[in-house]
């Protein structure tokens, strides 16, 4: 699938923001510092962090795939032959 360069930049920016959200929420401990509800015997405090970690991998993988494809299509300047 081919995207115009400006649309690709917007997608990457959105993915970066989606990656940063769980990191910022992780520092706001009072938001999720609860025992109930439990899930599989784990207090909310623990399973919420596990859920954030799992959800943050999706945009990270998408961003990594986009960057990998971009680097294959247009190698960085200065890496060419003499």
C-alpha positions in Angstrom: 0.0 0.0 0.0 1.5 3.3 -1.1 0.8 6.5 0.9 1.8 10.0 0.0 4.7 11.3 2.1 2.7 13.9 4.0 0.0 11.4 4.9 2.7 9.0 6.0 4.1 11.6 8.4 0.6 12.2 9.9 0.2 8.4 10.5 3.6 8.3 12.1 2.8 11.2 14.3 -0.5 9.6 15.4 1.3 6.4 16.1 4.0 8.2 18.2 1.2 9.8 20.3 -0.4 6.5 20.8 2.9 5.1 22.0 3.4 8.0 24.4 0.0 7.8 26.0 0.6 4.6 28.0 3.9 6.0 29.2 2.3 9.2 30.5 -0.6 7.3 32.1 1.9 5.0 33.8 3.3 7.9 35.7 -0.1 8.9 36.9 -0.3 6.2 39.5 -3.3 7.6 41.5 -5.5 7.0 38.4 -5.2 3.3 38.7 -4.0 2.6 42.3 -6.9 0.3 43.2 -7.3 -3.3 44.2 -10.8 -3.8 42.8 -11.8 -5.0 40.2 -9.6 -8.0 40.2 -9.0 -10.0 37.0 -7.8 -13.6 37.4 -6.7 -12.9 41.0 -4.6 -9.8 39.9 -5.5 -6.5 41.5 -6.5 -3.7 39.1 -3.1 -2.0 39.7 -1.3 -4.8 38.0 -3.6 -5.9 35.3 -4.1 -2.4 34.1 -0.3 -1.9 33.6 -0.2 -5.2 31.8 -3.0 -4.1 29.5 -1.3 -0.8 28.8 1.9 -2.6 27.9 0.0 -4.9 25.5 -1.9 -2.0 23.9 1.2 0.1 23.5 2.9 -2.7 21.4 0.4 -2.4 18.6 1.2 1.2 17.6 4.9 0.5 18.2 4.9 -2.4 15.8 3.0 -0.4 13.2 5.5 2.5 13.5 8.4 0.2 13.3 7.0 -1.5 10.1 6.4 1.9 8.5 10.0 3.0 9.3 11.4 -0.2 8.0 9.6 0.0 4.7 10.6 3.7 4.3 14.3 2.9 4.9 14.2 0.1 2.3 12.5 2.3 -0.3 14.6 5.5 0.2 17.9 4.8 2.0 19.3 7.7 4.0 21.4 10.3 2.3 25.1 9.7 2.4 24.9 5.9 2.5 25.4 5.5 -1.2 28.5 4.3 -3.1 31.4 6.6 -4.0 
